[in-house]
Amino acid sequence: MAAVTDAAVPRAPSLLAKTGTAIRRNPTIFFGGAILLILVALAALAPWITGDPLKLTPSQRLRPPSERWWFGTDQYGRDVFARTIHGARVSLVVGLSVAAFASVIGLTLGLLCGYFRKVDAIVMRVMDGIMSIPSILLAIALITLTRPGLGIVLVAIVIPEVPRVVRLTRSVVLSIRSQPYIESAISGGTRGAKLLIRHILPNTMAPLIVQATYVCASAMLVEAGLSFLGAGVPPEIPSWGNIISQGRAFFQIAPWSILIPGAFLTLTVLAVNLLGDGLRDRLDPRLSRRM
């Protein structure tokens, strides 16, 4: 038997080559996911990599960024770096939680509305009523009636986001119901919950995942807006919105107290939107074939 030379043995692609291939195929997913992963890691490690975000140092008020104060200090001498990193925890928790709750509730109601006509007539009128109210005003009204807190903020943001998920899921279900394989399953005796779970639900997951990323980004912006207005999380909990709100009076002499948390908010929303765009291109058969 002839000896097998080294040149004839195929070599497995290196990690660098695999990474390069992944970037070329899905650059938006890669960069959006990478940025989001870094931000999640910073938020998770915040107690260990930063100081106390509430610690007051009056002698160090309004210090510019330096080796000691990476992001400078605010009007109370608090470390803006520590407050910004801890603020990421609030935004990420709100964004991910709202996306999860809104998706689960919206998916359930959307499936029922798309499949049962009587349920559709009632639920969709309620959804239309909720969508007619500006989300920020609805959130402020709910928070005003109760004591401000993270839980109330989550509820106040989830309610306006649910109708968007319901309408999307309902439209997908209505289009799926007319497919031949659904009619075949109904002819074979598959009906009700079994038909919804086995045949319809799997086909709604791709658009739902993409929609969840946009809900996540929207929830972060709404939370920041509520905190900026003083209707979000309490002031003792660092949030990008209330950090910007507290620093706006000192913008001319200490712009870093606003620009840095604002840049982190922008970067986080951009990363989530990039991830959503990439997932849309990847999960949509027509776009993935074109790419």
Residue pairs with C-beta under 8 A, 6 or more apart in sequence:
13 21
22 30
23 30
23 31
25 291
26 278
26 281
26 282
27 278
28 274
28 275
28 277
28 278
28 281
29 274
29 275
29 278
29 279
29 282
30 278
31 271
31 274
32 270
32 271
32 272
32 273
32 274
32 275
32 276
32 277
32 278
33 271
33 275
33 278
35 267
35 268
35 270
35 271
35 274
36 268
36 271
36 272
36 275
39 88
39 92
39 264
39 267
39 268
39 271
40 92
42 49
42 85
42 88
43 85
43 86
43 88
43 89
43 92
44 89
46 82
46 85
46 86
46 88
46 89
49 85
50 79
50 81
50 82
50 85
50 86
51 79
51 82
52 79
52 82
53 78
53 79
53 82
53 83
53 85
53 86
53 238
54 78
54 236
54 238
55 78
55 79
55 82
56 76
56 77
56 78
57 73
57 77
57 78
58 76
58 77
59 77
60 69
60 73
60 77
61 73
61 74
61 75
61 76
61 77
62 72
62 73
62 74
62 75
62 250
62 253
62 254
63 69
63 72
63 73
63 77
64 72
64 254
64 256
65 71
65 72
65 256
66 72
69 79
69 80
69 81
70 81
71 79
71 80
71 81
71 84
71 256
71 260
72 80
72 254
72 256
72 257
72 260
73 79
73 80
74 80
74 83
74 243
74 246
74 247
74 250
74 254
74 257
75 246
75 247
75 249
75 250
75 254
75 257
80 243
80 256
80 257
80 260
80 261
82 238
83 238
83 243
83 261
84 238
84 240
84 243
84 260
84 261
84 264
86 238
87 238
87 239
87 240
87 243
87 261
87 264
88 240
88 264
88 268
90 150
90 223
90 227
90 233
90 237
90 238
90 239
90 240
91 220
91 223
91 224
91 239
91 240
91 265
91 268
92 220
92 268
93 150
94 150
94 153
94 154
94 157
94 219
94 220
94 223
95 216
95 217
95 219
95 220
95 223
95 268
95 272
96 216
97 154
98 154
98 157
98 158
98 161
98 215
98 216
98 219
99 212
99 213
99 215
99 216
99 219
100 212
101 154
101 158
102 158
102 161
102 162
102 164
102 165
102 212
102 215
103 165
103 208
103 211
103 212
103 215
105 158
105 162
105 165
106 161
106 162
106 163
106 164
106 165
106 166
106 168
106 169
107 165
107 169
107 204
107 208
109 123
109 127
109 162
109 166
109 169
110 165
110 166
110 167
110 168
110 169
110 170
110 172
110 173
110 204
111 169
111 173
111 196
111 200
111 201
111 204
112 119
112 120
112 123
113 119
113 120
113 123
113 124
113 166
113 169
113 170
113 173
114 120
114 169
114 170
114 171
114 172
114 173
114 174
114 176
114 177
114 200
115 173
115 177
115 195
115 196
115 200
120 170
123 166
124 166
124 167
124 170
127 162
127 163
127 166
127 167
128 163
130 138
130 159
130 160
130 162
130 163
131 160
131 163
131 164
133 160
135 157
135 160
135 161
135 222
136 222
136 225
136 226
138 156
138 159
138 160
139 153
139 156
139 157
139 159
139 160
139 222
139 226
139 231
140 156
140 226
140 229
140 231
142 152
142 155
142 156
142 159
143 152
143 153
143 156
143 226
143 231
143 232
144 231
146 152
148 231
148 232
148 233
148 234
149 233
149 234
150 233
150 237
153 223
153 226
153 232
153 233
156 226
157 219
157 222
157 223
157 226
160 222
161 215
161 218
161 219
164 211
164 215
165 208
165 211
165 212
165 215
168 207
168 208
168 211
169 204
169 208
172 203
172 204
172 207
173 200
173 204
176 182
176 199
176 200
176 203
176 204
177 200
181 199
182 195
182 199
182 200
185 195
185 198
185 199
186 195
190 198
190 199
206 283
206 284
207 283
209 279
209 283
210 276
210 279
210 280
210 283
213 272
213 273
213 275
213 276
213 279
214 272
214 273
214 276
216 272
217 269
217 272
217 273
217 276
220 265
220 268
220 269
220 272
221 265
221 269
223 232
223 233
223 239
223 241
224 232
224 239
224 240
224 241
224 244
224 265
225 232
225 241
226 232
226 241
227 233
227 239
227 240
227 241
227 242
227 245
228 241
228 242
228 244
228 245
229 245
230 242
230 245
232 239
232 241
232 242
233 239
233 242
235 242
235 246
240 261
240 262
240 264
240 265
243 257
243 258
243 261
244 257
244 258
244 261
244 262
246 257
247 254
247 257
247 258
248 258
250 257
251 257
251 258
280 287
281 287
281 288
281 291
282 288
